[in-house]
């Protein structure tokens, strides 16, 4: 079982791979807290405040 990791660039949470499918970033952290699931980024106030334009699971806070 792979441990979820968050992209340091856009906070997108991925389970496997070395490249973020959201922003093509290559730096990740396994130290993150809380998450938000965006299902409709165009009509979500949270997505707009976090500058998220894609559906998915995003970390709220990154550590280290």
C-alpha positions as CSV (number, residue, x, y, z in Angstrom):
1,X,0.0,0.0,0.0
2,X,1.4,3.4,-1.1
3,X,1.4,6.3,1.3
4,X,-0.4,9.4,0.0
5,X,1.9,12.4,-0.7
6,X,1.1,16.0,-1.5
7,X,2.7,18.0,-4.3
8,X,4.7,20.9,-2.8
9,X,3.7,23.1,-5.8
10,X,-0.1,22.7,-5.9
11,X,-1.0,20.6,-2.9
12,X,-2.6,17.9,-5.1
13,X,-2.6,14.5,-3.2
14,X,-1.3,11.5,-5.1
15,X,-0.8,7.9,-4.2
16,X,1.9,6.9,-6.7
17,X,4.2,8.2,-9.3
18,X,7.0,10.7,-9.5
19,X,5.2,13.5,-11.3
20,X,2.1,15.4,-10.2
21,X,-0.8,14.9,-12.6
22,X,-2.1,18.3,-11.8
23,X,0.9,20.6,-12.3
24,X,3.7,18.3,-13.5
25,X,5.6,19.1,-10.3
26,X,8.2,16.6,-9.0
27,X,8.6,17.5,-5.3
28,X,6.3,15.9,-2.8
29,X,5.9,15.6,1.0
30,X,4.3,12.9,3.1
31,X,3.9,15.4,5.9
32,X,0.6,17.2,5.4
33,X,-2.5,17.8,7.5
34,X,-6.1,17.9,6.5
35,X,-7.5,17.8,3.0
36,X,-10.4,19.1,0.9
37,X,-12.1,17.3,-2.0
38,X,-13.1,19.5,-4.8
39,X,-15.8,18.2,-7.0
40,X,-16.9,21.4,-8.9
41,X,-14.0,23.9,-8.9
42,X,-15.9,26.4,-11.1
43,X,-18.7,26.8,-8.4
44,X,-16.7,26.3,-5.2
45,X,-15.7,29.2,-3.1
46,X,-13.1,27.1,-1.3
47,X,-11.5,26.2,-4.7
48,X,-11.5,29.8,-5.7
49,X,-9.8,30.9,-2.4
50,X,-7.2,28.1,-2.8
51,X,-6.8,28.8,-6.5
52,X,-7.8,25.3,-7.5
53,X,-9.0,24.8,-11.0
54,X,-9.2,21.0,-11.1
55,X,-11.3,18.3,-9.4
56,X,-9.4,16.2,-6.8
57,X,-8.1,15.9,-3.3
58,X,-5.9,18.7,-2.0
59,X,-3.9,19.1,1.2
60,X,-4.8,22.0,3.4
61,X,-1.4,22.4,5.2
62,X,2.0,21.1,4.2
63,X,4.8,20.5,6.8
64,X,8.5,20.5,6.3
